[in-house]
């Protein structure tokens, strides 16, 4: 991969993170993207991802900041070509 291709990919990545800043992911989506339940819980404990669970009903949905989740994705090298 050339230096220019790397720079283009980095700019696209930064653009994606900026565009999803106000979006949220559910617990299941966040867990799948970061690589599992234990990794997600560790990221929460280390405060590397912002999250919220609204008060009220006991069955309210967890909301994770999409930009934080995307910046902590565990790479799957089997899918990368």
N, C-alpha and C positions, 0 to 999 in steps of 0.2 A: 504494500500500500504506500502510495507516495505521500509526501508531506502535505500537498494541497488537498488530497482526498481526506487525510486526517483532520485538517483544519475545517473542511466542509462538514464532516461528520460532527465535529465538536460544536460548530455553530448550530447545526440542526438540533443537537441534543440540548443545548442551552435554550433554543427557541421553544422546544417542546416543554421544558421545565417552566419557562415563563408563562406559556399559554395555559398550562394546567394548574397554575398556582391557586385559583379559587375553587378547584374541583376536589371532590372527595371520593374515596373508594370504600367499599364495605369491608368487613373483616375477612370474608372469604376471598375476595379479589386481592386484598393486600397480602394475605397469607400465601396465596398462590404465587404472586409476583416476587416476594422477597425470599421464597424458598422454604417455607414451612412455619408451623405454629411457634416452635421454640425460637427461631430466628426473629420472628415478628415480636414476640414477647421480650426478647433481649433488646431489640431496637427501641421498644417502648420504655424499658427500664433505663436504658442509656440516654433517653430523651433525644434520639436521632430522628424520630418521626413524631409529628404532631398529630394528636388524635382527640376525639371528643365522643362521649357517650351521653346524649341528652338525658336530663332527669325527667321524671314523670313515670311513665309505664315501665315495668321491668323488662319488657321485650323490645325496647328501643334499640335502634341499629347503631353499631359503632361507625364512626366516620373518621377516616384517615386522610391526611393531606396528600393529594395525589403527587405533588412534586417531591415530597419527602420519600414516598414509597418508590417512585421511579428512580430517584437518585440512590436508592439502596437495593436495587434489583440484584439478585444473585444470577450471574451469567450462566446460561445453559450452553456449554460449548458443543453439545451434540447437535443443536439446531443452527448454529452459526455456520455460514458457508462463505 
